[in-house]
Amino acid sequence: MRPLLRLHALAALLVALGTGSAARAQEAEAPPIWFDTQDDFSQLRGTDPGAPVAIDSGPGTSVGTAPTESEDGKPQRAAPQAPITDEAAEGPAQRKRSSAPDGSDYEPLGIRLGAFILRPAIEFRTGYTSNAAGSPTGGPSGVLAVAPDVSLQSDWSEHQLGFRLKGAYNYYTDTSVAADPTLYVEANGRIDLPDDWALRLKADYDYQKDAITVLGYPIDANNPSGVNTFDGGATLDGSFGRVLVELRGTATYTGYEAATLAGQVIDQSYRDNTLVSGAVRVGYQATPAIAPFVETQLTGRTFAQPIDAFGYGRDSNGITIRGGLQYSADPVLKGEIALGWHRENYVDAAYPSFDAPTIDASLVWSPSPLTQINFVASTSIDPADDLTASSTLVYDLALSAQRYIRENFTIEGDIGWQRQHYIGTDLSNITYEAGIGATWKLNRTAWIVGRLAQEYYASAAPGGDYPTTTATIGLRLQR
């Protein structure tokens, strides 16, 4: 499988660069490695269709400022669980004021409100898509979008508190396609504890439209229904000498709104579910740049309706054991990669348990100060859209690159691949995505952004395949 071959090649690159990068880290007396604070390390997805890959790989990582909302308005895949803090995985050496404005003449300064920095922004986009409905029968349409993005961050010498609101409202000139709104709201905080330990807290809400092409969605439904996700979590991390420790816990509730078909309301509450997850990670800082680790994660998923329409219970619990390596030779190469094994068990004997290998990675490579390359890989177990399957096994790969042509002009490119396999069947959905974009920073308050993206969706449902081409250009206004 070519994407996995690319992953192995990238792992080889990590080893090849290790000696020289580690030597530079030794010379600079790099601070200790601190694990990133992903809610769930197995969900680092960064390949939402129509959006540049956006990841956070730990201390000091910046993936660029290109917009990350869907630009074609098509329903996005399941969103990644965000880091516990927006500026995840700061080590003790970085726990100072982090809200100072960028030194560039083109970065927004924000608005000071006492001990907080407010950074408001709004983006106006227009463009064209070849498949507004995101379906095999979808047609072309013009796209108009408004995308607000507001953050409020504390500017304290200790501890941290932040809020974030971002969303988009996509309107199509083809009036047969309904407008597509998205919304994400987050509150996050960090409490600095003695001996460089930290407690990180997060709560968020996400709203987006479901995909009408997923297996099991009501055929010929008028419009995609909404999906509401509520998420909360906490991470405690610190060290005992060279031994690094991280404890994580999260709870995520996902609720599905009713669909409509020929004026009839179709209840989808049987899909409502809650996922609870807890993980323990222990690592050892072998050098200032290298820290191998092991991790055990336990998950439990319960559905609001214990028995589905077929008379089966779909509740389950799982365990994942991973071993990996975290590498930090900033600014050249940093990130982590882990291999593991997952086992999922179901309360109903009608659904047999299954095992699957896992691979998870988040790597950032800067071959020069003007170039950054990001790679993410993830493995996750999601609820099945179709009741004939117990769950879906999702493998997701994404590679992106950003290049500064000038201080105020950047170009970006990304490719992505996702395979969603329905457990207990021979059916899979596969998504291929590629895109290029550019950002021209006129000044601190106005940027021009543009993007061209191509996606191909190979559906598990017969006749469900379709391509989508989307081109947009917009103006981002900010403070």
N, C-alpha and C positions, 0 to 999 in steps of 0.2 A: 504494500500500500504506500503510494508515493508520499503522502503527507507524513506518515510515520518515518519513512526514510529521511525526510527533511529534518524531522525531530532528532533522529540519531546523528545526523550530520552536524546539527547545531550543538548537541551534547559533546561531540568530538571537538568542535571548535572551542567549547568551554574549557576542555582539558588542555588543548593546545595553547591557549592563551594564559593558562593558569600560572606557569612559572614566571613569565615576565611581569604579569599584572600583580602577582602576589609580592614580587620583589619591590615593585613600586609602592605597594601598600605598606610594606615593612618600612621603607624609607620615610614615608609620610606619617608613620605612627598612627595608622587609622584607628578610629574608635572601635569598640567591640561590635560585632555583628548583632543585630536585633531582628528577630523574626518579624515578618510583616503580619498585620493583624486582620487578614481576611476572615470574615465570619466563617466561611467554609472554604478551605484551601482547594477543594475539589470543584469549585465553581468560579473559575477565573475567566469565564467567557468574555471575548472582546470582539465578536464578529456579527453584531447586530446589522441586518441588511440596511444599506443606505447610510451607514455611519462609520467614521474612521474608528479603527481599533483604539480603545482607551483602556489602559490598565494602570495599576499602581503596584509597583514592585518593591516597596520598602523605602528605606531612608533616602531622602533626597531625590527620588525619582520624579521626573517630569516628562509627560508623554506629549506635550504640545498643547496648544490652545484651540485647535480646530473644534468646531461644534460637534457634539456627539449625539444629538437627537436625530431620530430618523428623518431623512430629508425627502424620502419618497412617499411617506405617509402609510406605507404598508405595515400591517401588524408585525411587530418585532418578535423574535424568539424570546424564550424565557430569559429575563434579565439576570445578570449576575448579581449575587449578593454583594453589596458594597462593603468596603473596608469599615472597620469599627470607627475609624476617624477618617475624615477627608484627606488628612495628611498622614496616612497610616504609617505605622512602624517607625516612628522616630526613636532613636536610641537616646540614652541619657545625655550624650554629648550634644544632641540637637534640641534638647528640651529648653530652649530659650524662646524669645519672641520670634515668631515665624511669620508675622503678618507684615513685615517691612516691605515696601513696594520694590518691584524689580528695578535693577539699575538701568534697564533699557529705556530709551526715550519713547518707546512705543507701547509700554505696558501700562495698564490702568493703575492709578494710585489709590482708588477707593475713597470713601468718605468716612472720616473719623467721627464716631459717635461715642464719646467718653473713652472707655477702655476697649471698644470694639471697632472693627473696620468693616464698613458696608461696601460691597462691590455689586452694584446693580448692572444688568446688561439686558439687552433685548435684540433679537435678530429678526430681520425681515428677509424672506427668501422667495424666489419665484423660479419656475423652471418647467420641465417637461418630464413625463414618465410614459413609457410604452405600455404599462399595465397598472392602471390606477387601482383596480380592484384586487390585485394580487391573486389572480386565479387563472385557470387555463383559458377562460373566455373573456378575460379582462381586456379593455381597450385603452388607447392612448388618452392622455388628458394633460392639461396644464395644471401646475401645482402652485398654490400660494400658501405661505406658512408664516406664522408669527411664533417666535420661540423666546420666552423670557428666561432669564437665568440670574438669580439673586442669591448672594451668600453673605453671611454675617459671621465674622470670626473674631474671637477674643485676641487681645494683644497684651497678654500677661507674661510675666517672667516665669511663673509656675502655673501648672494646670492649663487647661484649654477647654473652650466651649465654642461650638459652631452650629450654624443653621444653614440649610441649603434648600432652595426651591428652584426647580427647573421644569420646563414643560414645552409643549409645542401644540399648535392648533393648525392642522393641515387641511386646506380646502381645495377641492378639485373643480375645475371648470366643467368637467363631465358631471352634471348634477345627478346622474343615476348612481354615483358612488358617494356614500355618506362621508362627511368630514371625519377626520381622524384626530382626536385629542389624546395627548399623553401628559402625565403629571408625575413628578417625583418630589417628595418632601422628606427632609432628613434633619434630625437633631443628633449631634454627637458631642462627646466630651472625653477629656482625659484627666485623671486625678493622679498627680505625681506623689508617689509614696517613698518612704525612706529607703536608702540603699539602692536607689535607681530602679525600683520597681514602679510599675504603672498599671492603673486600672482604666480601661477604655470602655466607654458605653455608647450605644447607638440605638436609635429607633427611627424607622422610616416607613413611608407609605408610597406605593407605586400603583399607577393606573395606566393601563394600555388596552388596546383592542386585541381580541383573540384572532387567530388566523382561520379564515373560513375554509382553508384547504386541508386542515389537519384531519387525520383519519378519525372517524367517529363524530365529526361535527355535523349537525343536521344538514343534509343535502338540500341545496336550493334555498338555504336560509337567506333572508333579505340582506342583512348586514351583519358584520362581526359583532359579537357581544363584548361587554367590558370585563376585564379581569382586575380585581382589587387584591393587592398584596400588602400585608402588614408584617413588619419584621422588627425584631429587637434582639440585642445581643450584648455580651460583655466579654472582655478579654483581660486576663491578668498575666503580665509578663515581667520577667526579671532574671536574675542569675545568682548562682552560688559559686563564686569564683569563675572558673571557665565553663561551668555547666549552665546552659541556658534553658529556661523553662517557660512554657506558654500554656495557659489554660483557657479554653474557649467554650462558650455556650451560646446558642441562638435558638429562637423560636420563630417560625414563619407560618402565617396563616394566608391561604390563597382562596379567594371566593370568586365564583363565576356568575355573572349576571345571566338572566334568561335570554334566549335567542327568539327571534320571530320568524315564522314561516307562513306565508300567505295569510297574514293577520292573526295567526295562532301563536300563542306564547308557549315556548318549549323550555321547560324547567331544566336547568343544568346544575342544580345544587348538589347532585350526586358526585360532582367533581370537587366540591369544597373539601379542603384538607388542611391539616396542621403538621408541620415537620419540626421536630425538636432534635437538636444536635449538640453533642458535647465532645470535646477533643482535648487530648493531652499531648504536647510535643516536648521532647527533651533532646537537646543538642549539646555538642561539645566544641568549644572554640579551639580548634587545633592550631590555627595561626590567626593573625589579625584579619586574614581574608577568607578563611575557609572554616565552615562549621557543619559537619555532618549531623544529621538528626534522624530520629525515629518518631513516629506519630501514630496514635491510635484514636479512631473516631467512632463514636456510637451514634446511630440515628434511629428515630422512631417516627413513623408517619401514621396518623389516624385520620379517617374520613368522617365528615359530619353525619353521613348516613352509613352506619356500620355494614348494611347489606345493600349491594347494588341491584340494578334492575334484573340481573340474571340470578339473584339469590345467593351471591357469593360475598364474602368479606374481603376487602382489599387492603386492610391495615397491614403494616409490615414493620420490621425492624432490621437494621443492618449494622455491619461492622466493617471498617476499613483499616488496614494496617499499611503504613507507608514507611519507606526509608528514602532519604534524599540528602542533598547537599545544598547548602546555601553558600553563595560566593559573593564577596564584596570587595572589588578592587575599583571603587569609584574614583574617577568618572569613566573608566574604560569599560568595565564589565561588571554586572551585578545581577543578582536574582537567585532563583532556586529552582531545582528540578527534583521530582520524587517519583518513584515507581512503587506500586503497591498492589494489593488484592482486596476486592470487596466481595462480601457475601450478604445476600438479601434473603430474609426469611419472612413468610407470610402466615398470618394467623389461620387462614383457611387452607386446608389440605388440598383443595382443588388447584391452588397455585403452588407449584413446586419451587423450592429454593433454587437460587442460581448463584454462580460465582463468576467473577469477571476481573481481568487485569485492569489496573488503573495507571494512568500517566498524567502527571500534573506538572506544569512548569510556568514560570514567569521570569523572563530574562530580558535585560536591557543592555545593549552593546552600543558603545559610542566609539567607532573607529577614529573619529576626529571630533573636535569641539563643535563642528557644524552639522554633524550627522548623528542620528540616533535610530537604532533598529530595535524593535520590540517583538518578542515572541511569547505567545501564551498557548498552553495546551491544558485541557481539562477533561475529566471523566466524572459523570454524575448519573444518578438514578432519579428519574422523574416519573410522576404519575402518567399512566397511559391515557391518551385521548379516547382510544377505542376500548370498550369493555371486554373484548375478547383477549386482550393482553393484560398481564399482571402489572407491568411497568415498562418504561423505556430506558434503554442504556444509551447515553449520549456521549459521544467523543467529539471534541471541538478543538480545532487548531486555527491559529491566526498569526500572521506575520505582517508587520507594518514597518514603514521607514519614513523618517522626516529629515529633510535637508534644508538648511538655511542657505538660500542663494544670496541674500543680503540681510542686513539686520532686521529689515522690515518686510522681508518677503520669504515665505517658506513654501515648499511643495511637500506633499505627503502621498504615500501609496500604501495600499494594503490588500492582502488576499486572505480569504478565509474558507474553511471547509468544516462542515458539521454533518455527522451521521447520527440519526436518531433511530435506534433499532427497537422494535416491539418484541419484548421478551415473550417467548412461547410461540412465536410465529416466525416466518421467513420474510417479514415485511420491514422496510426501512425507508425513512425520508432522508434525502441527502441534499444539502444546500452548498452551492459553490458561489463565492462572491469575490469580486475584485473591484477596486476603485482607485481613483487618483483625485487629488484636491490641491488647492492652493489658498494661501492667506496673504493678503497684501495689507499691511498695517499702515494706514494713512497717517495716523497720529495715535495718541493715547486713547482717544474716545471713539474712533471710527476705523473699522477694519472691513475690507471687502473679502468675502469668502466664496469659494466655488468648488463644486465637486461633480465628478462624473463616475457613475457606478454601474456595474453589470452584475446581475445575479441570475443563477439558474437553479430552479427548484425541481428535484426529481422526487416525485411523490410516491408513497406506498400505495395510494389509491390508483386504480387503472384510469388512464386519461387525465391524471392530475398534474402532469409536468407543465412547467411554463418558464419562460425567460422574462426578465424585466431590465430595462435600461432607463436610468434616471440621470438627468442633468439639472443642476440648480446653481444659482448665483444669488448672493445676498449681501446685506449690509448689517454689520454688527455694531451697535452703539453701546457704550459702556462708560463707567466712571471708575 
